[in-house]
Amino acid sequence: MSYHKKVTLKDIANDSGVSVSSVSMILNKREGVSFSNETVEKVLSSAKKLGYEISSSPKKNGTPAYNTQRSAKYIAIFCPNISNSYYSTIAQSIEQAAYQKGFKTLIITTFRDEALEKEFLQDMIKLHVSGIVFTMMPQCPQFLEKVAKKYPVIVIGDKTTDIDLNVIETSNYTAGVLMAEHLYELGHRNIAFLTTTIGKSLSLAMRYQRLKAIQNTYKKLCMNEPYNIIVKEAKIDPELERKNIFLEHGVGYQLCNECLDDRNLANLTAFIGNNDMVSYGIMDAILKKGYQIPDDFSVCGFDNDFASSLLPISLTTVEHYMEDKGKKAFDMIYEKIQEKDDFFVQDDKCVIRIEYKSKLISRDSTNVARTRKNINL
């Protein structure tokens, strides 16, 4: 029985006298780098002589594309950032589940930049990773839907019907309703919702749904009494997010200070951050002004990340099961990988939607609204 040893990049490098990294870049047509014609010819000749497989389909420029082996043990995890513990916790839980099955993970940060997201997806296609997990709604959903025809793709995001992909979802509208009902029962009628960029687009749906739920719930509950919901938004673009590691905390801190310095908002009794990270900034601003939480102001957020339970003031928030969703995402991908040795093709008949129900976690940062109407600012 004969045994044919797989030809590696190192074999080609040894035969051609060119470094392994250069061989890799030449065979994979790496953009942004160039080599002399002599070096390229050495590598191509060695590859052909040693039997390195050449794809039958040419590239767009007519040159042959060399077939690299699929990176069968890698899962790509797409995150907008990893400074927000919501995304880093999900990524870590995926990594833990993947490790148990012998897989490695690649964490990709996109900063919600559509062009960058698409570029990274194309890179992952070239690497032939075994699966892709989006920890947020994609900026380029149509392109990701095409990728899902050949690769297992799971999206962790808001409950929506606008995407033809397997989704692990949470109803952020329900989360907003829970928060509004909680504050209403505590007597809060003047509230500020502080947030990073909001909008109706798929990628921004989470924040928008939370806000709309709070507004609609108060409108329903306060039919015969006055109330006011102030919305302050900080517009964030990808470049700004890339340059500021602790951006969301800073947004909460800045917007809260604007509220506290505005004498027209002296009736405010509660602040809601669009997530826990923004809420931490809100809490810092309140405490540094010399006010008390929750005696002067109640504060709440969304996600229930690890720090939200810490003392001296634990944060009222909404549980979104980050660890469970990350583990479930890998399990779904692993199941599809086991079904086929070749590339996965998403079932055209249906998509899988798994919903985790939101749960309010009431802690020390919220209490009954203060009885005095105004506060000295």
Secondary structure, 3 states (H helix, E strand, C coil): CCCCCCCCHHHHHHHHCCCHHHHHHHHCCCCCCCCCHHHHHHHHHHHHHHCCCEEEEECCCCCEEECCCCCCCEEEEEECCCCCHHHHHHHHHHHHHHHHCCCEEEEEECCCCHHHHHHHHHHHHHHCCCEEEECCCCCCHHHHHHHCCCCCEEEEEECCCCCCCEEEEECHHHHHHHHHHHHHHCCCCEEEEEEECCCCCHHHHHHHHHHHHHHHHHHHHCCCCCCEEEEEEECCCHHHHHHCCCHHHHHHHHHHHHHHCCHHHCCCCEEEECCHHHHHHHHHHHHHCCCCCCCCCEEECCECCHHHHCCCCCCEEEECCHHHHHHHHHHHHHHHHHHCCCCCCCCCCCCCEEECCCEEECCCCCCCCCCCCCCCC
